[in-house]
Amino acid sequence: MFKRPALYRPQRIEMTENQVLALKGHRLEIACLAGQVWITDGVRGDRVVQCGQQTTLCSKSKICVQAFTNSVVRIGPPAPAAYAA
């Protein structure tokens, strides 16, 4: 059920409906390539990210990503331009 991928470079992850990824909090960019996912870090609130959308998180808390439907996400460090924001 829980999966903790190493995220030193962007990874494409296929998720089944209701699958949960528990990620160690740090700077992450999460892009939804297919489906729809719910993302929370327990601090800054919840986000729903749909196909074609992405979000960048900077959190020291655990980050959870749950697929509402069969989904594909790309998770990795944000692009350098995202650090400037």
GILIN-V949038 format. One record per pair of residues at least 12 apart in sequence whose C-alpha atoms are under 6 Angstrom apart, sorted by the first residue. I is the first residue (numbers start at 1). J is the second residue. D is the distance in whole Angstrom. If there is no record, write none. Layout:
BEGIN
i=(I I)
j=(J J)
d=(D D)
END
This chain:
BEGIN
i=(2 2 3 4 4 7 9 10 10 11 11 12 12 13 13 14 14 15 15 15 16 17 17 17 17 18 18 18 19 19 20 20 21 21 22 22 23 23 24 25 25 25 25 25 26 26 26 27 27 28 28 28 28 28 29 29 29 29 29 29 30 30 30 30 31 31 31 31 32 32 32 32 32 33 33 33 33 34 34 34 35 35 35 35 36 36 36 37 37 37 37 38 38 39 39 40 40 41 41 41)
j=(20 21 21 22 23 76 76 75 76 74 75 73 74 72 73 71 72 70 71 72 70 67 68 69 70 66 67 68 66 67 65 66 64 65 63 64 62 63 62 59 60 61 62 63 58 59 60 57 58 56 57 76 77 78 55 56 75 76 77 78 54 55 74 75 53 54 73 74 50 51 52 53 73 51 52 72 73 51 71 72 51 69 70 71 49 50 68 49 66 67 68 65 66 64 65 63 64 61 62 63)
d=(6 5 5 6 6 5 5 5 4 5 5 6 4 6 5 6 4 6 5 6 4 5 6 4 5 6 5 6 6 6 6 4 6 5 6 5 6 5 5 5 5 5 5 6 5 5 6 6 4 6 5 6 5 6 6 4 6 6 6 5 5 5 6 5 6 4 6 5 6 5 6 6 5 5 6 5 5 5 5 5 5 6 6 4 6 4 6 5 5 4 5 6 5 6 5 6 5 6 6 4)
END
